[in-house]
């Protein structure tokens, strides 16, 4: 079995070097202003070139993340960036917006395309959609099940599958979160997420069941003990998350995972180092292996570290708080601790001074709230960080020197199969006094200083009485190494796209004047006006054939408008079977697609479809790729001219309703009640509420074979008049999904135009 590639993050040049020196097979970096980690330092044109050179030199693959959604007004600017990337000849580009694919086909036709986890690839159909567009690699959504991975690999054995094995988890289904956008305009889809999910939020179920804490915050992912299982599933690339993390984090994750992959260490041993370097929530094994209680970190936010001891007593010294503590770790100045009481953080210690009073007992400064019996967790290990920052991997080089009288002084350098030679303008002379000895030549040529190289063999062909200035030999050494470096960088061949795809782009242009699309969860959600809608989207909370058939039969008494069944954004294998069975008996119903897998499903079944909100469509390039859609709902994040360009081509805006903000793959009912699926009694009638300092958000459960939960914006959107004033013709998308539980009247007197 081929050893999987180990892919490390680098948010800056220092982290890039740490990754390379610590065992990375490949590194991914972001272009400044055009990637999903805008808060990282990222890389500009100059630092991109430097990153490319050092990766080539160490034979480490380099991937560029251009994984944001692209507004129409940014297309000209991104063309220039793609040209720069193409000229560098990196090994791949990571994208989430399919609108970039036509530009890549035009500007960089040989550059391998990797599809970001933000695109939500989690089943065979979503993989098929991107494989047909020319993707060489898909980065699986973290919510992908083991069964679906096997299904994808079986169907597409040549498609490279990349999966996250370590780092932060988003609580929302990959790439689908609008919470930060609606709260403060900081959209995660353009790299500006402000992580409101990491704040204290109270979760309530009905009137009585309450869970307080960080109820939308996930534990960090750590799959170091699961690597053999992931390899057997068919994962080709193991990816570490963390372009916002410190260089030491990058170094430690690279060292730990490469050591386990190379069988030079064990996962048990490496886990202790990983916990110290960064560990939110005591780690989990992700959606493939863990359940809700492991995945969610409701008590701890931020780095927890590794448990090492406890506080024996606290006392004042010089007006400051100090504690006598036990610790299995030999505490030194520069260490750091987080201190917990039960499961609650109560303080910490930045160890600016330490006194050892006996074996495993120390006196350290602590914060004011610390008490005896509190537990200490090591969050900064200075000795560990010193080791990580000292890692430097040099490249072996063989050197040959020729010093024959009457011939130019010359140097030959070789690394592996790559070599270079340089010749001096100085002709070697007979020595009049002291000839240059082999010992002196070896000493000079082995002094490679702060270069990336070290000498192994130095071969010398010289006359015993030859003379030349040592300065000439020094200059040849420098020129020879510089020449070899240049040849090595130029000689490393980048990866090339192997999948040309079947992209058939045609312009999407529709006159959608007076087109109205209405979404509902029940027949009772609809108003009298809605029976005049051009299309009706049905999103049942509990999908069964009987529920859909009853809805269609009731609706047919009032309207002949075509119906599109909303496919769950997260469509796992067991759920998909239920929908496929239903569609086999109802070929005339359409599909409302919130994931590209649903688009592919509609195409394969030859069913009409609407490209839904979940696709987050930002530009006309994406619209053109979806030109077979009956209608296209454009991203609710667009405004002004960026929005107008899509509306003019027939895009339809989200005009009214409660905007879906995130999809949860874990179970909030389980989180509150402690009852798993086998013991669950939840029937959907009780309110699920997430309450932060400002708002209370309702979550609705949607169930087929599996459950998933969608959190909605509590503020009702009503932009009908705003869109009326855009001076263009377009349709409207109204969501009638009700956040209230219980029965509702069949007809309501609400009008969007009032």
C-alpha positions in Angstrom: 0.0 0.0 0.0 1.3 3.4 -1.0 2.2 5.7 1.9 -0.2 8.6 2.1 1.1 12.1 1.5 1.4 14.2 4.6 0.2 17.8 3.9 1.0 20.6 6.3 -0.3 24.2 6.6 1.8 27.4 6.4 0.2 30.7 7.2 3.6 32.5 6.8 7.2 31.8 5.6 8.5 30.7 9.1 5.7 28.1 9.3 6.6 26.9 5.8 10.2 26.3 6.8 9.1 24.5 10.0 6.9 22.2 8.0 9.6 21.4 5.5 12.2 20.8 8.2 9.9 18.6 10.3 8.8 16.0 7.7 6.1 17.4 5.5 5.6 15.8 2.1 3.7 18.8 0.9 2.7 22.3 2.1 -0.4 24.4 1.4 -0.3 28.2 1.6 -2.7 31.0 0.8 -2.5 34.0 -1.5 -2.9 37.3 0.4 -6.6 38.5 0.0 -7.8 35.4 -1.8 -8.0 32.5 0.6 -10.1 31.2 3.5 -7.6 32.3 6.1 -7.5 36.1 5.6 -6.3 36.4 9.2 -3.0 34.6 8.4 0.0 36.6 7.1 -0.3 34.6 3.8 1.9 35.1 0.8 2.4 37.9 -1.8 4.1 37.6 -5.1 7.6 37.8 -3.7 7.1 35.4 -0.8 5.3 33.0 -3.1 8.4 32.8 -5.3 10.6 32.2 -2.2 8.2 29.5 -0.9 8.2 27.8 -4.3 12.0 27.8 -4.5 12.6 26.3 -1.0 9.9 23.6 -1.6 11.5 22.7 -4.9 14.9 22.5 -3.2 13.7 20.1 -0.6 11.5 18.1 -3.0 8.3 19.1 -1.1 5.1 19.7 -3.1 3.5 23.1 -2.9 -0.2 23.8 -3.2 -1.8 27.2 -3.3 -5.1 27.8 -1.7 -7.4 30.2 -3.6 -10.4 28.9 -1.7 -12.8 31.7 -1.4 -16.0 32.5 -3.3 -15.3 34.9 -6.1 -17.3 38.1 -6.5 -17.9 39.2 -10.1 -15.9 42.4 -9.5 -12.8 40.3 -8.4 -12.5 38.2 -11.6 -10.0 40.6 -13.3 -7.8 40.7 -10.3 -7.9 36.9 -9.8 -6.9 36.3 -13.4 -3.6 38.1 -12.6 -3.1 35.9 -9.5 -3.7 32.7 -11.5 -1.2 33.8 -14.1 1.4 34.3 -11.3 0.7 30.9 -9.9 0.8 29.3 -13.3 4.2 30.9 -14.0 5.5 29.5 -10.8 4.5 26.0 -11.8 3.3 24.8 -8.4 1.9 21.4 -7.8 -1.8 22.2 -7.4 -4.3 24.9 -6.7 -7.1 24.5 -4.0 -10.4 26.1 -4.9 -13.9 26.1 -3.5 -15.6 28.3 -6.2 -16.3 26.4 -9.4 -16.4 29.7 -11.2 -12.6 29.6 -11.1 -12.4 26.5 -13.2 -13.0 28.2 -16.6 -10.2 30.7 -15.7 -7.9 27.8 -14.8 -8.7 26.0 -18.0 -7.8 29.1 -20.0 -4.8 30.4 -18.1 -3.3 27.3 -16.4 -4.5 24.2 -18.2 -1.8 22.0 -16.8 -2.2 23.1 -13.1 -3.8 20.3 -11.0 -7.2 21.3 -9.5 -7.9 20.4 -5.9 -11.4 21.0 -4.6 -11.6 22.5 -1.2 -13.5 20.9 1.8 -15.7 24.1 1.6 -17.4 22.6 -1.4 -18.9 19.9 0.8 -17.8 16.8 -1.0 -19.1 13.9 1.0 -20.6 11.3 -1.3 -20.1 9.6 -4.7 -22.3 12.2 -6.5 -20.5 15.3 -5.2 -17.2 13.6 -6.1 -18.5 12.8 -9.6 -19.6 16.5 -10.1 -16.1 17.7 -9.6 -14.3 14.9 -11.3 -16.3 15.7 -14.4 -15.1 19.3 -14.2 -11.5 18.2 -14.2 -10.6 17.9 -10.5 -7.5 15.7 -9.8 -8.2 15.8 -6.1 -11.1 16.3 -3.8 -10.7 17.4 -0.1 -13.5 15.5 1.7 -15.9 17.3 4.0 -15.0 16.4 7.6 -18.5 15.0 7.9 -17.9 12.2 5.3 -18.6 8.7 6.6 -16.4 5.7 6.2 -19.0 4.0 4.0 -19.2 7.0 1.7 -15.4 7.2 1.4 -15.3 3.5 0.3 -18.1 4.3 -2.2 -16.2 7.2 -3.6 -12.9 5.4 -3.9 -14.6 2.4 -5.5 -16.2 4.6 -8.1 -13.2 6.9 -8.8 -10.1 4.9 -8.0 -7.8 7.4 -9.8 -9.3 10.5 -8.0 -7.0 11.6 -5.1 -8.9 11.7 -1.8 -7.6 14.1 0.8 -8.9 14.2 4.3 -8.2 16.3 7.4 -6.6 14.3 10.2 -5.7 17.0 12.7 -6.7 20.5 13.7 -9.8 22.6 14.1 -13.3 21.4 13.3 -16.1 23.7 12.1 -19.4 23.0 13.8 -21.2 23.8 10.5 -21.2 21.4 7.6 -18.1 22.3 5.4 -18.3 25.6 3.7 -21.9 26.3 4.6 -21.8 28.7 7.5 -23.4 32.2 7.4 -23.5 32.9 11.2 -20.5 35.2 11.2 -21.8 37.0 8.1 -25.2 37.8 9.5 -23.8 38.8 12.9 -21.0 41.1 11.8 -20.5 40.8 8.1 -17.3 38.7 8.5 -18.0 35.9 6.1 -16.2 32.6 6.3 -16.8 32.2 2.6 -14.4 35.0 1.8 -11.9 34.2 4.6 -13.2 36.6 7.3 -15.0 34.4 9.8 -14.9 35.9 13.3 -16.0 32.6 14.9 -19.1 33.5 16.9 -19.6 29.8 17.3 -16.7 29.8 19.8 -18.5 32.1 22.3 -20.6 31.0 25.3 -24.0 29.9 24.0 -26.9 28.3 25.9 -28.6 25.4 24.3 -32.2 24.6 25.3 -34.6 21.9 24.4 -38.2 22.7 25.0 -38.9 24.5 28.3 -36.8 22.5 30.7 -33.6 20.9 29.2 -30.7 23.3 29.3 -27.0 23.0 28.4 -24.8 26.0 29.2 -21.3 26.6 27.9 -19.6 26.6 24.4 -22.5 24.7 22.8 -21.5 25.4 19.2 -17.7 24.9 19.8 -16.1 21.7 18.6 -13.1 19.9 20.0 -10.0 19.7 17.8 -9.5 16.8 15.5 -6.8 14.3 16.2 -6.7 11.1 14.1 -3.1 10.0 14.8 -4.3 6.7 16.1 -6.6 6.2 13.1 -4.1 6.5 10.3 -4.0 2.8 9.3 -7.8 2.7 9.1 -7.9 5.8 7.0 -5.3 4.3 4.6 -7.4 1.2 4.2 -10.4 3.4 3.4 -8.5 4.8 0.4 -7.4 8.2 1.7 -4.4 9.3 -0.4 -3.5 12.5 1.5 -3.5 13.2 5.2 -4.0 16.9 5.8 -3.3 19.0 8.9 -5.4 22.1 9.5 -3.8 25.2 11.0 -2.7 28.1 8.8 -3.6 30.4 11.7 -1.5 28.4 14.2 2.1 29.1 15.4 5.2 27.7 13.6 5.8 25.4 16.6 2.4 23.8 16.0 3.2 23.2 12.4 6.5 21.6 13.3 5.1 19.3 16.0 2.2 18.0 13.9 4.6 17.4 11.0 7.1 15.5 13.3 4.4 13.5 15.1 2.4 12.4 12.0 5.5 11.7 9.9 7.0 9.7 12.7 3.9 7.5 13.0 3.6 7.1 9.2 7.3 6.1 9.0 6.9 3.8 12.0 9.7 5.5 14.0 7.3 6.4 16.8 3.9 5.4 18.2 0.6 7.3 18.2 0.5 7.0 22.0 3.9 8.6 22.4 3.2 11.4 19.9 -0.2 12.2 21.4 1.4 13.7 24.5 3.4 16.2 22.3 0.3 17.1 20.2 -1.7 17.8 23.3 0.9 20.3 24.6 1.3 22.1 21.3 -2.4 22.8 20.8 -5.4 20.9 22.0 -8.9 22.3 22.1 -11.4 20.1 24.0 -9.1 17.2 24.7 -9.3 16.1 21.0 -11.8 13.9 19.1 -11.6 11.5 16.2 -14.1 13.5 14.1 -17.4 12.5 12.5 -16.0 9.3 11.0 -15.2 7.8 14.4 -16.7 9.9 17.3 -20.1 10.9 18.4 -21.6 14.2 19.7 -20.2 14.1 23.2 -16.7 13.8 22.0 -17.0 16.2 19.1 -18.4 19.1 21.1 -16.2 21.0 23.6 -18.9 22.7 25.7 -16.7 23.3 28.8 -13.3 24.4 27.3 -12.6 27.0 24.7 -9.1 27.4 23.5 -5.9 25.4 24.2 -6.4 22.9 27.0 -2.9 21.3 26.9 -1.9 18.1 28.7 -2.9 17.3 32.3 0.3 17.2 34.4 -0.5 17.7 38.1 -2.4 19.8 40.7 -2.1 22.7 43.0 -1.2 21.8 46.6 -1.5 25.2 48.2 -1.6 28.9 47.2 0.0 31.8 49.1 1.0 35.4 48.7 4.7 36.4 48.2 5.6 40.1 47.5 2.0 40.9 46.9 1.7 38.3 44.1 -0.1 34.9 44.0 2.1 31.8 44.0 1.3 28.1 44.2 3.0 25.0 45.3 2.2 22.4 42.6 3.0 18.9 41.8 4.0 18.2 38.2 5.2 15.1 36.2 6.7 17.7 33.9 10.0 19.3 35.0 8.9 22.9 35.1 11.2 25.5 33.7 11.1 29.2 33.1 9.1 29.9 30.0 6.5 27.1 30.5 2.8 27.9 30.6 -0.1 26.2 32.3 -3.9 26.4 32.2 -5.6 25.7 35.6 -9.0 24.0 35.8 -11.4 23.3 38.7 -13.5 20.4 37.6 -14.2 21.2 33.9 -14.0 25.0 34.3 -11.0 27.1 33.6 -10.2 29.2 36.6 -6.7 30.6 35.8 -3.3 30.0 34.6 0.4 30.5 35.0 3.0 32.1 32.7 6.2 30.7 34.4 8.5 33.7 34.6 10.0 32.3 37.7 10.2 28.8 39.2 11.6 27.2 42.3 12.0 23.4 42.7 11.5 22.4 46.3 11.5 18.6 45.9 11.0 15.9 43.3 8.0 16.8 41.2 7.1 19.8 43.5 7.6 23.4 42.4 6.6 26.9 43.3 5.3 29.0 40.4 3.3 32.3 40.0 -0.4 31.8 39.3 -3.4 34.0 38.7 -5.7 35.2 41.5 -8.6 32.7 41.3 -6.5 29.6 41.8 -7.1 27.3 44.8 -5.7 24.1 46.3 -6.6 20.9 44.4 -7.1 22.7 41.1 -5.7 20.7 38.2 -2.8 22.1 36.1 -2.5 21.5 32.3 0.7 22.2 30.4 0.0 24.5 27.5 3.5 25.7 26.7 6.5 23.4 27.0 9.6 25.7 26.5 11.9 22.7 26.0 9.6 21.2 23.4 9.4 24.5 21.5 13.2 25.0 21.6 13.6 21.6 20.0 11.0 22.3 17.4 12.5 25.6 16.4 16.0 24.1 16.1 15.0 21.5 13.5 16.9 22.1 10.3 17.3 19.5 7.6 20.3 20.0 5.4 20.8 18.5 1.9 23.9 16.3 1.4 26.2 17.3 -1.4 29.3 15.8 -2.9 32.1 18.2 -4.0 35.0 17.7 -6.4 37.9 20.1 -6.8 40.3 20.2 -9.7 43.6 22.1 -9.2 46.0 21.1 -12.0 48.8 23.4 -13.0 48.1 25.3 -16.2 44.4 24.7 -16.0 41.6 26.8 -14.6 40.7 26.1 -10.9 37.3 24.3 -11.0 34.7 22.9 -8.7 32.1 20.2 -9.3 29.1 19.8 -7.0 26.4 17.0 -6.9 23.3 16.2 -5.0 21.6 12.9 -5.9 21.4 12.9 -9.7 21.7 16.7 -10.1 25.0 18.3 -10.6 26.7 21.5 -11.6 30.2 22.7 -12.2 31.9 26.2 -12.1 35.3 27.3 -13.3 37.5 30.1 -12.1 39.2 32.7 -14.3 42.4 31.9 -12.4 44.9 29.4 -13.9 46.5 27.2 -11.3 50.2 28.1 -10.9 53.3 26.2 -9.7 53.9 27.1 -6.0 56.9 29.2 -5.4 56.8 28.8 -1.6 53.9 26.9 0.0 51.5 24.8 -2.2 47.8 24.6 -1.3 47.4 21.2 0.5 44.5 18.8 0.3 43.8 19.5 3.9 43.3 23.2 3.3 41.1 22.5 0.2 38.9 20.2 2.3 38.6 22.7 5.1 37.6 25.4 2.7 35.1 23.3 0.8 33.4 21.9 3.8 32.6 25.3 5.2 29.1 25.6 3.7 27.9 27.8 6.5 24.2 28.8 6.6 23.4 27.3 3.2 20.9 24.4 2.9 23.7 22.0 2.2 26.4 20.0 4.0 29.3 18.2 2.4 29.6 14.4 2.4 32.5 13.5 0.2 35.1 15.9 -1.0 37.2 14.5 -3.9 40.4 16.4 -4.9 42.4 16.1 -8.1 45.4 18.3 -7.6 49.1 18.7 -8.3 51.1 18.6 -5.1 52.9 21.8 -5.9 49.9 23.7 -7.2 49.1 27.2 -6.0 46.0 29.4 -6.2 44.6 32.1 -3.9 42.2 30.7 -1.2 39.8 33.6 -2.0 39.4 32.0 -5.5 38.5 28.7 -3.9 36.0 30.4 -1.5 34.4 32.2 -4.5 34.1 28.9 -6.4 32.5 27.1 -3.4 29.9 29.9 -3.2 29.3 29.9 -6.9 29.1 26.1 -7.1 26.5 25.9 -4.4 24.5 28.7 -5.8 24.6 27.1 -9.2 23.6 23.7 -7.8 20.7 25.3 -5.9 19.5 27.0 -9.1 19.7 23.7 -11.1 17.9 21.8 -8.3 15.0 24.3 -8.2 14.7 24.3 -12.0 15.1 20.5 -12.2 12.1 19.6 -10.0 9.2 18.9 -12.3 5.8 20.0 -10.9 2.7 17.8 -10.9 0.6 18.1 -14.0 -3.2 17.9 -14.4 -4.2 14.3 -15.3 -8.0 14.9 -15.5 -9.0 17.2 -18.3 -12.7 16.9 -17.4 -15.8 17.4 -19.5 -16.5 21.1 -18.9 -19.2 22.2 -21.3 -19.7 25.8 -20.3 -22.6 27.7 -21.9 -24.0 31.1 -21.0 -26.8 31.0 -18.5 -29.3 33.8 -19.3 -32.9 33.7 -18.3 -35.7 36.3 -18.2 -37.0 35.6 -14.7 -39.4 38.6 -14.6 -42.4 37.6 -12.3 -40.7 34.2 -11.5 -41.5 33.4 -7.9 -40.0 30.4 -6.0 -41.5 29.6 -2.7 -40.0 27.2 -0.1 -42.1 25.5 2.6 -41.8 22.9 5.2 -45.4 21.9 5.3 -48.5 22.7 3.2 -49.7 24.9 6.1 -46.7 27.2 5.6 -48.1 28.5 2.3 -50.2 31.6 1.8 -52.9 32.0 -0.8 -50.5 34.1 -2.9 -48.0 31.2 -2.9 -50.3 29.1 -5.1 -49.5 31.4 -7.9 -45.8 30.7 -7.5 -43.8 29.6 -10.5 -42.2 26.8 -8.6 -42.6 25.4 -5.1 -39.8 23.9 -3.0 -40.8 21.3 -0.4 -38.5 20.7 2.5 -40.1 18.2 4.8 -38.8 17.8 8.3 -39.3 14.1 8.2 -38.8 12.6 4.8 -40.9 9.6 3.9 -42.7 8.8 0.7 -46.0 9.1 2.5 -45.2 12.6 3.7 -44.2 13.8 0.2 -47.2 12.1 -1.5 -49.6 13.7 1.0 -48.1 17.1 0.3 -48.3 16.7 -3.5 -51.9 15.5 -3.3 -53.0 18.4 -1.1 -51.1 21.0 -3.1 -52.6 19.7 -6.4 -56.1 20.8 -5.2 -54.9 24.4 -5.2 -52.1 24.8 -7.9 -50.4 23.1 -10.8 -47.1 24.7 -10.0 -44.2 22.2 -10.3 -42.7 21.0 -7.1 -39.0 20.5 -6.3 -38.0 18.3 -3.4 -35.2 19.8 -1.3 -32.4 17.2 -0.9 -30.5 17.3 2.4 -27.3 19.2 2.0 -25.5 16.4 3.8 -26.7 13.3 1.9 -25.1 10.2 3.4 -25.4 6.7 1.9 -28.4 5.5 3.9 -30.3 8.7 3.3 -29.5 8.7 -0.4 -31.0 5.2 -0.8 -34.3 6.5 0.5 -34.4 9.4 -1.9 -33.3 7.2 -4.9 -36.1 4.7 -4.1 -38.6 7.6 -4.0 -37.4 9.2 -7.2 -37.6 5.9 -9.1 -41.4 6.0 -8.5 -41.9 9.8 -9.0 -39.8 10.8 -12.1 -41.6 14.1 -12.6 -40.8 15.8 -9.3 -37.8 18.1 -9.4 -34.8 18.5 -7.1 -33.8 21.6 -5.1 -30.0 21.2 -4.8 -28.1 22.7 -1.8 -25.0 20.6 -2.6 -23.2 19.8 -5.9 -23.9 16.1 -5.2 -27.6 16.9 -5.5 -27.0 18.6 -8.8 -25.2 15.5 -10.1 -28.0 13.4 -8.7 -30.6 15.4 -10.7 -28.5 15.2 -13.8 -28.0 11.4 -13.5 -31.8 10.9 -12.9 -32.6 13.4 -15.7 -34.7 15.4 -13.3 -35.2 19.2 -13.4 -33.4 21.0 -10.6 -33.0 24.4 -8.9 -29.5 25.5 -7.9 -30.2 26.4 -4.3 -28.9 28.7 -1.6 -26.5 26.1 -0.3 -24.3 26.3 -3.4 -23.6 30.0 -2.5 -23.3 31.2 -6.1 -21.1 34.3 -6.3 -20.4 34.8 -10.0 -21.7 34.3 -13.6 -19.0 31.8 -14.3 -20.6 29.5 -11.8 -24.0 30.2 -13.2 -22.8 29.2 -16.7 -21.5 25.8 -15.4 -25.0 25.3 -14.0 -26.7 26.4 -17.2 -29.0 23.3 -17.2 -30.7 24.5 -14.0 -34.3 25.6 -14.2 -33.4 28.5 -11.8 -30.4 29.6 -9.8 -30.6 31.2 -6.4 -27.7 33.5 -5.9 -25.6 34.0 -2.7 -27.4 36.0 0.0 -23.9 37.6 0.7 -23.9 39.5 -2.5 -24.8 43.2 -2.8 -24.6 46.2 -5.1 -23.0 45.7 -8.5 -21.8 42.2 -7.7 -25.4 41.2 -7.2 -26.8 43.1 -10.1 -24.5 41.3 -12.6 -26.0 38.0 -11.5 -29.6 39.3 -11.5 -29.2 40.6 -15.0 -28.3 37.1 -16.2 -31.4 35.5 -14.5 -30.1 34.8 -11.0 -32.8 34.9 -8.2 -32.2 36.5 -4.8 -33.3 35.4 -1.4 -36.0 37.9 -0.9 -37.8 36.9 2.3 -37.8 34.4 5.1 -35.5 33.1 7.8 -32.1 32.5 6.3 -30.5 29.1 7.0 -27.2 29.8 8.8 -25.5 26.5 9.4 -26.1 22.8 9.2 -25.1 20.6 12.2 -24.0 17.0 11.7 -23.9 16.3 15.4 -27.0 16.0 17.6 -28.0 18.9 19.9 -30.7 16.7 21.5 -28.0 14.2 22.5 -25.8 17.1 23.8 -28.6 18.3 26.1 -30.2 15.1 27.2 -27.4 12.6 27.0 -29.7 10.3 25.0 -28.2 8.8 21.9 -30.2 7.6 18.8 -31.1 4.3 20.5 -32.7 6.1 23.5 -34.0 9.3 21.7 -37.6 10.3 22.2 -37.4 13.7 20.3 -40.2 14.1 17.8 -39.4 17.5 16.4 -42.1 19.4 18.3 -39.9 20.9 21.0 -38.0 24.0 20.2 -34.3 23.8 19.9 -32.7 27.1 20.8 -29.2 28.5 20.8 -29.0 31.7 22.7 -25.9 34.0 22.8 -25.5 37.5 24.2 -27.8 39.1 21.6 -30.0 36.6 19.8 -31.8 33.3 20.2 -31.5 31.0 17.2 -33.9 28.2 16.4 -32.6 24.8 15.0 -34.9 22.5 13.1 -34.3 18.8 12.8 -34.5 17.3 9.3 -34.6 13.5 9.2 -34.5 10.8 6.6 -32.4 7.8 7.7 -30.1 10.1 9.6 -30.8 13.4 11.4 -29.3 16.8 10.7 -30.1 20.2 12.2 -30.3 23.5 10.5 -29.9 26.8 12.5 -31.9 29.7 11.1 -31.5 33.4 11.4 -34.1 34.7 14.0 -34.4 38.0 12.1 -36.8 37.7 9.3 -35.4 38.9 6.0 -37.8 41.1 3.9 -36.0 42.6 1.0 -38.8 42.7 -1.6 -38.7 46.5 -1.9 -34.9 46.6 -2.0 -34.8 44.3 -4.9 -37.7 46.1 -6.6 -35.4 49.1 -7.0 -32.5 47.3 -8.8 -33.7 48.5 -12.2 -33.5 45.0 -13.7 -36.0 42.2 -14.1 -35.5 39.2 -11.9 -37.4 36.7 -9.9 -37.9 36.2 -6.1 -37.2 33.4 -3.7 -39.4 33.4 -0.6 -38.8 30.9 2.3 -41.9 30.1 4.3 -40.1 27.8 6.7 -41.7 28.5 10.1 -39.6 28.6 13.2 -42.6 28.0 15.4 -43.4 24.4 16.4 -46.9 22.9 16.4 -49.8 23.2 14.0 -50.4 26.4 12.0 -53.4 27.7 10.0 -53.7 26.6 6.3 -54.0 30.2 5.1 -52.2 33.2 6.5 -52.9 36.9 5.5 -49.2 37.8 5.2 -48.0 39.6 2.1 -44.4 40.2 1.1 -45.3 43.5 -0.6 -46.9 45.1 2.5 
